[in-house]
Amino acid sequence: MDELIEILKDLHSDVDFDTCTTLIDDKILDSFDIVSIVSEVNDRFDVAIPAKELVPENFNSAKALWDLITRLEED
């Protein structure tokens, strides 16, 4: 998960991604950030995030995003 936090910190170094659970709800991450995250996750974890998974619940926290990555790695 440290590598994911690093990806997120590159986008917004001022956010505490370890505890924040409202990244989408509070508009901390925008659509451009999501595109960057999806691309970085694909490159670093070799995981393609399908369009149906591009929902706020999967991006509202680093933990939710990490859970998505691990679930997709298992499939």
C-alpha positions in Angstrom: 0.0 0.0 0.0 3.0 2.3 0.5 3.5 2.5 -3.3 -0.2 3.5 -3.7 0.2 6.2 -1.1 3.3 7.4 -3.0 1.2 7.7 -6.2 -1.5 9.7 -4.3 1.0 11.9 -2.6 2.5 12.8 -6.0 -0.9 14.2 -6.9 -1.7 16.0 -3.6 1.2 16.1 -1.2 -0.9 18.1 1.3 -3.5 15.4 1.9 -3.3 12.7 4.7 -4.2 9.7 2.5 -3.7 7.3 5.5 -6.8 8.7 7.2 -8.9 10.6 4.7 -12.1 8.8 3.6 -13.7 11.5 1.6 -11.4 12.0 -1.3 -14.2 12.1 -3.8 -17.0 13.4 -1.6 -14.9 16.5 -0.6 -13.6 16.9 -4.1 -10.0 16.4 -3.2 -9.6 14.2 -6.2 -11.0 15.3 -9.5 -11.6 13.4 -12.8 -8.0 14.2 -14.0 -6.6 12.8 -10.8 -8.7 9.6 -11.3 -7.3 9.2 -14.8 -3.8 9.6 -13.5 -4.4 7.1 -10.7 -5.9 4.5 -13.1 -2.9 4.9 -15.4 -0.3 4.7 -12.5 -2.1 1.7 -11.0 -2.0 0.0 -14.4 1.7 0.7 -14.8 2.9 -0.1 -11.3 0.6 -2.9 -10.3 -0.2 -4.3 -13.8 -3.9 -4.0 -12.9 -6.5 -2.6 -15.4 -9.3 -0.9 -13.6 -12.5 -1.5 -15.7 -15.0 1.3 -16.3 -17.6 -0.4 -14.1 -15.2 0.0 -11.1 -14.8 3.8 -11.6 -17.2 4.7 -8.9 -16.7 7.1 -6.0 -16.8 4.3 -3.4 -13.6 2.8 -4.9 -11.7 6.2 -4.8 -12.9 7.8 -1.6 -10.0 6.5 0.4 -6.6 5.0 -0.2 -7.8 1.9 1.6 -10.8 1.5 -0.7 -8.5 1.9 -3.7 -6.1 -0.6 -2.3 -8.9 -3.1 -1.7 -9.9 -2.6 -5.4 -6.4 -3.2 -6.6 -6.0 -6.4 -4.5 -9.4 -7.7 -5.6 -8.5 -7.1 -9.3 -5.1 -8.8 -8.8 -6.9 -11.9 -7.5 -9.2 -12.1 -10.5 
